[in-house]
Amino acid sequence: MTGGELTLGAVLVRLEEREGELAAQAGTTREQIAQLTTRLDELDRAAEEVRITRKTLLELPDPLPPALPPSKLPDHPAYQQIMAVFAAAEAPLRARQVCEAMDLEIAPNTINNTRLKLKRLVERGILTETEQGLFTPPRP
């Protein structure tokens, strides 16, 4: 027997060592597979929860805009006339134009009184003042 020759016993020892190495690698790989399987299950559950959430949100009705409380129009007939003028108007109006539409006397006192009424309607949210002295109903 020369140094390069292996005996049957030596071959069997080397095979046993190799088998042990492969068994250890297989065990490590099985542990990794188990960990990856657990992680995959967690990801699948999370994805399912996202799908359920999306489905639930899509089934919800669209939210209604908050209802504005009805504005209380003063009882005086002049306010009803003013609102009738704005209902027929196609553009914002000044106090003088409102007086003209209501067939009121075009005098400083009348215009100022009308302007005060318009300002009260702005305070109540019934009209808006788009720029100083220019009034219009609020847009929805």
C-alpha positions in Angstrom: 0.0 0.0 0.0 1.3 3.4 -0.9 0.5 6.8 0.7 -1.9 7.7 -2.0 -4.1 4.7 -1.5 -6.9 4.8 0.9 -8.1 1.9 2.9 -11.7 0.9 3.1 -11.8 2.1 6.7 -10.4 5.5 5.8 -12.9 5.8 3.0 -15.8 4.9 5.3 -14.6 7.5 7.9 -14.4 10.2 5.2 -17.9 9.3 3.9 -19.2 9.4 7.5 -17.7 12.8 8.0 -19.1 14.1 4.7 -22.5 12.6 5.6 -22.4 14.5 9.0 -21.5 17.8 7.2 -24.3 17.3 4.7 -26.8 16.5 7.5 -25.7 19.6 9.4 -26.2 21.8 6.3 -29.5 20.2 5.7 -30.6 20.9 9.3 -29.5 24.6 9.0 -31.3 24.8 5.6 -34.5 23.3 7.2 -34.3 26.0 10.0 -34.0 28.7 7.4 -36.9 27.3 5.5 -39.0 27.2 8.7 -38.1 30.9 9.5 -38.8 31.9 5.9 -42.1 30.0 5.9 -43.1 31.8 9.1 -42.2 35.2 7.6 -44.1 34.3 4.4 -47.2 33.5 6.5 -46.9 36.8 8.3 -46.6 38.7 5.0 -49.6 36.8 3.5 -51.7 37.7 6.6 -50.7 41.4 6.4 -51.5 41.5 2.6 -54.9 39.9 3.4 -55.6 42.6 6.0 -54.7 45.3 3.5 -57.1 43.7 1.0 -59.9 43.6 3.6 -59.3 47.2 4.6 -59.4 48.4 1.0 -62.6 46.4 0.3 -64.2 47.8 3.5 -63.2 51.4 2.6 -64.5 51.0 -1.0 -67.9 49.8 0.4 -68.3 52.8 2.7 -70.6 55.5 1.3 -69.1 58.8 0.3 -69.2 61.2 3.3 -71.8 63.9 3.1 -70.4 67.4 3.4 -71.3 68.9 6.8 -74.7 70.5 6.5 -74.6 74.2 7.1 -77.1 75.4 9.7 -79.9 77.2 7.9 -79.3 80.9 8.0 -82.0 82.8 9.7 -83.2 85.6 7.4 -84.5 88.6 9.4 -88.3 88.9 9.3 -88.4 92.4 7.9 -89.9 92.4 4.3 -86.9 94.5 3.1 -84.7 91.5 3.6 -87.0 89.3 1.5 -86.9 91.9 -1.2 -83.1 92.1 -1.1 -82.8 88.3 -1.4 -85.3 88.4 -4.4 -83.0 90.9 -6.0 -80.0 88.6 -5.5 -81.9 85.6 -6.7 -82.5 87.4 -10.0 -79.0 88.9 -10.2 -76.3 87.3 -12.4 -73.4 89.1 -10.9 -72.4 90.6 -7.5 -74.2 93.8 -6.7 -73.4 97.0 -4.8 -75.9 98.7 -2.4 -76.8 101.3 -5.0 -77.7 98.6 -7.5 -79.8 96.8 -5.0 -81.7 100.1 -4.3 -82.3 100.6 -8.0 -83.6 97.0 -8.4 -86.0 97.5 -5.5 -87.2 100.8 -6.9 -86.0 102.8 -3.9 -85.0 106.4 -3.9 -81.4 106.8 -4.8 -80.3 108.9 -1.9 -77.2 108.6 0.4 -79.4 107.7 3.4 -81.3 104.9 1.5 -78.1 103.5 0.0 -76.4 103.5 3.5 -79.4 101.8 5.1 -79.4 99.1 2.3 -75.6 98.7 2.8 -76.2 98.1 6.5 -78.8 95.4 5.7 -76.4 93.8 3.3 -73.7 93.8 5.9 -76.1 92.1 8.4 -76.8 89.4 5.8 -73.1 88.9 5.4 -72.7 88.5 9.2 -75.4 85.8 9.1 -73.7 84.0 6.2 -76.6 84.6 3.9 -74.5 86.8 1.6 -70.8 87.3 1.1 -68.8 90.4 0.4 -66.4 89.5 -2.4 -64.7 92.8 -2.2 -65.5 96.0 -0.3 -69.1 97.0 -1.1 -69.7 94.2 -3.6 -72.2 91.5 -2.4 -73.3 88.1 -3.7 -74.9 84.9 -2.4 -72.3 82.4 -1.2 -71.4 79.7 -3.7 -71.9 76.1 -2.7 
